[in-house]
Amino acid sequence: MAPVLPRGVSELPQPGFAYPAAGASPALLFCGLVSIGFVNGISERAGTEIERYGVAPALFSTLGVSAVIWAAAIIGLVLLWRSGPRMITAGDAAAGLFAAACFLVPAPFMSWLGIFVIGAHLRLSRRSDALARRAGTVFLALTVPVLWARILFASASNAILGLDARMIAWMVGTRSHGNTIDLADGSGIIFLEPACSSLTNLSLVILCGVLFVKGQGYRWTPGAIAAIAAAGAVTVLINVFRIALIGVMPQHYAEIHGMLGATLTAWATIAAMLAIFTYGIGIGDPARP
């Protein structure tokens, strides 16, 4: 005997039926995976900071990971969690399995590749709604400073450090030789290491710009691109000025180059970016999906 259903209720789901978000959903799946991947990705850097400086100083320096990167992870997860519920598809499962495989590799940097794949899938999938696509864009941008900038630097480190060295030498008033700069008093040289490159700050500028545009739901406009260019120039200037101070006052190397100087420089860079983007990307049109 067939079951008796209330009038107007069909036994089978109607086309377009959406299952509740409380069950298995892409938002829940990918939020969990991105959270795991992010923790795994920063684990090596965070462990080094805690071992070197202790827990409290490491927390003050945001575990050696830029506050912009932390903000990107949080904003991306919030956008994804707010996206509309739908069923998990074969494409969702494939992207999730690939990301999980990356997280299992005993190399933390592979976690960023997994997050990149999730971001690309969310951005390109026809089933993603506007919020999910915005989250995907944020996750893609998140991998710029932690993965792609490092790969670019590994392939062109001499040219990048040489350019930094020339700008620093010009500010100090001396000469550069490759990635070394003569001190102002002639007592020695500054040797630029990869961590001193301005490329890291430029990649953070791109990420911060994406957060302002996609986090607030704006379109990409000439004003937004100009703000990113201005913020990039300012962050390079801050980095070059800090190292130039060492060239002029080498006796204060420990304070300028140590944790205190690095932390103050990082927060000054973030403050400059926020100021530029607040005024430069303060007015925009509704987001384009």
Secondary structure, DSSP 8 states (H G I E B T S, - for coil): ------TT--SS--TT----TTSS-HHHHHHHHHHHHHHHHHHHHHHHHHHHH-HHHHHHTGGGS-HHHHHHHHHHHHHHHTS------HHHHHHHHHHHHHHHSS-TTHHHHHHHHHHHHHHH-TT--HHHHHHHHHHHHHHIIIIIHHHHHHHHHHHHHHHHHHHHHHHHTS-EETTEEE-TTSS-EEE--GGG-THHHHHHHHHHHHHHHHHHTB---HHHHHHHHHHHHHHHHHHHHHHHHHHH-GGGHHHHHSHHHHHHHHHHHHHHHHHHHHHHTSS--B---
